[in-house]
């Protein structure tokens, strides 16, 4: 099961939902890939997760957290795979009035991607296939919808529209420069070339207004959201709910543990920070502020704008030591919010017990815990699964937050939130370790997230180790990216697409007959 999945079925699909294809719509640099990957991460978090080996045409075997649910098919991956390593498509490939050879190439790429979508949905117990492409024309979207309806697949379009030039410019610079299309390119050349691709598509793009189709239209990174139809079941409503909380603006998330207290191993005693803990809070705050300023200066040195730092918001639990760890940064002018859901995992009867005592008093429970440390709970305790379900409102707030974010919490909470952002397996979450002398920085990108470690200097050795109640493994090293196999770009390079890693471009899925359309517009309040 996935980290927060409430139940599973033999087929792997939710019994009250059928097969769904989600097709993105929008001009380049509007955040379609970001939305696709973020949505897949969220859906897979609440759905089944089983490791399997998959054979790709007898040539490529890879390890996939296949769950029953969601896989993203990026059309750009199929284009790069078809062109081959180090090769590019013809110059007119992205133009509507392309040559006959370019049109044939596009059709070949679309055919391969469509075949993989059908294989995933019909032969791998897939439930949601996300087709990440431009899908610019209403006629093409209607055609794609009819095509998928023939395979008993419901269709939902998600359009990301944007008329805010600042958002578009940020997407081009922060996302497209790091795209696989521009490996080895200079920043200026990559931006210039990508803007040309956008310009070529603008005259031929038609925004979604088809009343008979199911669609969600996000405007200006979630400023306004329009829903049309979308009445075909639980999952479609869950997707709408999630997108109400999502935005495509870039921000960094930082994880750090609270300082030490005089009774740091006690769950019931809500003790204040020790003198050592207060010193740690100051050092951690100074380290983070220095790091953020260094990142800003490095961006300026690379030719970026000399804009001020993005505001930093701090979240803590309501436990006294997490609140007091944030006090120094609060006095420096940063906003602090307390979240009751972020309280640490409840250890139940095992509070303050040594591992030796637990093994002696509860040998049966220890055996169950070692067999499944994620789902097992000791008497009167919480499991990590319980904690993941409790943290769902925090995860939605996490997606909604537009400022940079520092989370100060117990290691058990950090494990679950890190597991969500980095798409970790449920079995790995209890083993994640967050030493107190490190701040973990998570940097979002279109295809995956990257985690870096920021070392807090001069921490006493006795406060560095992680919490004592779980097995510990080192946190992933700096530069590790989220293990989103099947969510983003194939890890084996542009010449070998994995089944289910690409997406078609000129097609669309067809909804079933639903009578009169229902239309809803939601506008996000500013403030």
Secondary structure, DSSP 4 states (H G I P E B T S, - for coil): --TT-----SSSS-TT---EEEEEE--TTSSHHHHHHHHHHHHHHTS---EEEEEETTTEEEEEE--SSEEEEEHHHHHHHHH-TT----TTTTSTT--HHHHHHHHHHHHHHHHHHHHHHHHS---EEEEES----HHHHHHHHHHHHTTT-EEEEEEEE---HHHHHHHHHHTGGGSGGGTT--HHHHHHHHHHHHHHHHTT------TTS-EEEEETTTTEEEEE---S-HHHHHHHHHHTT------EEEEEEPPPBTTTT-SS--PPBPHHHHHHHHHHHHHHHHHHHHHHHHHHHTT---PPPPPEEEEE-SSHHHHHHTHHHHHTT-EEEE-GGGPPPP-GGGTT--HHHHHHH-HHHHHHHHH-TTT---TT---HHHHHHHTHHHHHHHHH--SEEEEEE-HHHHHHHHHHHTT--HHHHTT----TTEEEEEEE-SS-EEEEEEEPTT--HHHHS--TTS---PPPPTTEE---TTTSS-TT-TTSPPTTSB--SS--B-PPP-SS--EEEEEPPP-
